[in-house]
Amino acid sequence: GLLERLVTDMETGVRGFRITGEEAFLEPYNEAAAQYPKVFSSLHAVLGSREERELLGEIRKGVERWRTDLVEPRIAAIRASPPVAMERGILLPALPEPLDMEAGKEQMDALRAKFDALGSRQRERGETLIRERTRTDTDLSRLLWMGALGFSALMFAGSIYLLRLFDRRTGVLSLRR
């Protein structure tokens, strides 16, 4: 959902900045990082199960670890030693090993797996709610039909009773004449 898209925007911004060294490429990162806490809080408030909230907590910790241990130091290192445009491409300065691109990819892959697990849990919960709602609707429909039939039978019996009462008093409907 939206939270995963924000994390992807952060990753995209950092990757663009890594390649170009231009601050404009950090805009998706900065915008997503600003929206992230609010979206996280909103999502946490609507999650239905403890398991979903725990997964979201793991995602939050993973994103924060990715940002503080990898992204922010990487941005600082790139600012200190920006890429150099050359005639045949861009010369990317080497980043210290803990900040290399492979470490970031591994962390993002782990986050994507957690997002997938959270999405699966939410789909399962949604499907369960739909099944329960359908069963409840079916039960209510049966109850209403039985009530309608019972009411109709009562009305029919009442009509016959009133008709016989009327006939006894007036003799208008009697066949014995």
WOVENUR-V793570 format. One record per backbone hydrogen bond with DSSP energy under -1.0 kcal/mol. CO is the residue of the C=O (numbers start at 1). NH is the residue of the N-H. Records with the same first field share a line. If there is no record, write none. Layout:
CO=NH / NH
This chain:
1=5
2=6
3=7
4=8
5=9
6=10
7=11
8=12
9=13
10=14
11=15
12=16
13=17
14=18
15=19
16=20
17=21
22=25
23=26
24=27
26=30
27=31
28=32
29=33
30=34
31=35
32=36
35=39
36=40
37=41
38=42
39=43
40=44
41=45
43=47
49=53
50=54
51=55
52=56
53=57
54=58
55=59
56=60
57=61
58=62
59=63
60=64
61=65
62=66
63=67
64=68
65=69
66=70 / 71
67=72
70=74
71=75
72=76
73=77
74=78
75=79
76=80
77=81
84=91
86=89
89=86
91=84
96=99
97=100
100=104
101=105
102=106
103=107
104=108
105=109
106=110
107=111
108=112
109=113
110=114
111=115
112=116
113=117
114=118
115=119
116=120
117=121
118=122
119=123
120=124
121=125
122=126
123=127
124=128
125=129
126=130
127=131
128=132
129=133
130=134
131=135
132=136
133=137
134=138
135=139
136=140
137=141
138=142
139=143
140=144
141=145
142=146
143=147
144=148
145=149
146=150
147=151
148=152
149=153
150=154
151=155
152=156
153=157
154=158
155=159
156=160
157=161
158=162
159=163
160=164
161=165
162=166
163=167
164=168
165=169
166=170
167=171
175=177
